[in-house]
Amino acid sequence: MAGISRPDEEQIFIETFRNLLRASALLWQNCLCNRENLNRSQRNLCLNLWAECFIDRILYLAMVPHIPEESTEEEVQMKALATLCGITFLTLSMTGCSTAPAPAPDTHDADVKAIGDIEEQMVKDWAAKDADKLAAHYADDAVLMTPGGEPVHGKEAVRNTAKQMVADPALSLTFQATKVDVAKSGDLGYTQGSYRMTMTNPATHKPMDDHGSYVTTYRKQADGSWKAVADIATSEVPPVPPPTKK
């Protein structure tokens, strides 16, 4: 094939690098897509700067003067491709490209056990009538919902409610989870089960029995511990009708 003039060589060189480096940029983006130290906008910015600078400035100034005066189009493209391969290898080496980060350890079973252990301890704390220990199982923003009562918001409010309940000499509260599970994300879990309670009826001042079901949601804390964030109980005992007037 006949030789081509130097202006044509420069144009072929530039256009070849434009096309090949855009493809290389896509490869680099794929390698970085799972890196946690760069968000999407930062990766796109890096790619744009990298492609534009190398295409329009550094590569043109560095490589064009070394193209022989007479070269075929295939020779120019091959030189551009060879240079691109070297630069791509160096770039990927410096960025420490990896297809994906190491998977997080599977703590599902350990988390399920940890939540189950918390509820076993809570039963003991209710038996000991220790309001402070009971409140310690709840997050600062926890919500407690008991049958027939208003929602209680916050750890301190939970503590106050527990103090009022444990002050009742007739109080007895036990519960047992029938299901404990943790989300795949590892930061949320829940229990589902039943409870039985004896307390003083405020109307008759006599002991009354109650039973029902509950659902408690837990959230993993920064230190790895679990705290209740929503504790909801539903009574299965029909409400006592008000006394009839004679």
Rosetta blueprint (number, residue, H / E / L):
1 M L
2 A L
3 G L
4 I E
5 S L
6 R H
7 P H
8 D H
9 E H
10 E H
11 Q H
12 I H
13 F H
14 I H
15 E H
16 T H
17 F H
18 R H
19 N H
20 L H
21 L H
22 R H
23 A H
24 S H
25 A H
26 L H
27 L H
28 W H
29 Q H
30 N H
31 C H
32 L H
33 C L
34 N L
35 R L
36 E L
37 N L
38 L L
39 N L
40 R H
41 S H
42 Q H
43 R H
44 N H
45 L H
46 C H
47 L H
48 N H
49 L H
50 W H
51 A H
52 E H
53 C H
54 F H
55 I H
56 D H
57 R H
58 I H
59 L H
60 Y H
61 L H
62 A H
63 M H
64 V H
65 P H
66 H H
67 I L
68 P L
69 E L
70 E L
71 S E
72 T L
73 E H
74 E H
75 E H
76 V H
77 Q H
78 M H
79 K H
80 A H
81 L H
82 A H
83 T H
84 L H
85 C H
86 G H
87 I H
88 T H
89 F H
90 L H
91 T H
92 L H
93 S H
94 M H
95 T H
96 G L
97 C L
98 S L
99 T L
100 A L
101 P L
102 A L
103 P L
104 A L
105 P L
106 D L
107 T L
108 H H
109 D H
110 A H
111 D H
112 V H
113 K H
114 A H
115 I H
116 G H
117 D H
118 I H
119 E H
120 E H
121 Q H
122 M H
123 V H
124 K H
125 D H
126 W H
127 A H
128 A H
129 K L
130 D L
131 A H
132 D H
133 K H
134 L H
135 A H
136 A L
137 H L
138 Y E
139 A E
140 D E
141 D E
142 A E
143 V E
144 L E
145 M E
146 T L
147 P L
148 G L
149 G L
150 E L
151 P L
152 V E
153 H E
154 G L
155 K H
156 E H
157 A H
158 V H
159 R H
160 N H
161 T H
162 A H
163 K H
164 Q H
165 M H
166 V H
167 A L
168 D L
169 P L
170 A L
171 L L
172 S E
173 L E
174 T E
175 F E
176 Q E
177 A E
178 T E
179 K E
180 V E
181 D E
182 V E
183 A L
184 K L
185 S L
186 G L
187 D L
188 L E
189 G E
190 Y E
191 T E
192 Q E
193 G E
194 S E
195 Y E
196 R E
197 M E
198 T E
199 M E
200 T E
201 N L
202 P L
203 A L
204 T L
205 H L
206 K L
207 P E
208 M E
209 D E
210 D E
211 H E
212 G E
213 S E
214 Y E
215 V E
216 T E
217 T E
218 Y E
219 R E
220 K E
221 Q L
222 A L
223 D L
224 G L
225 S L
226 W E
227 K E
228 A E
229 V E
230 A E
231 D E
232 I E
233 A E
234 T E
235 S E
236 E L
237 V L
238 P L
239 P L
240 V L
241 P L
242 P L
243 P L
244 T L
245 K L
246 K L
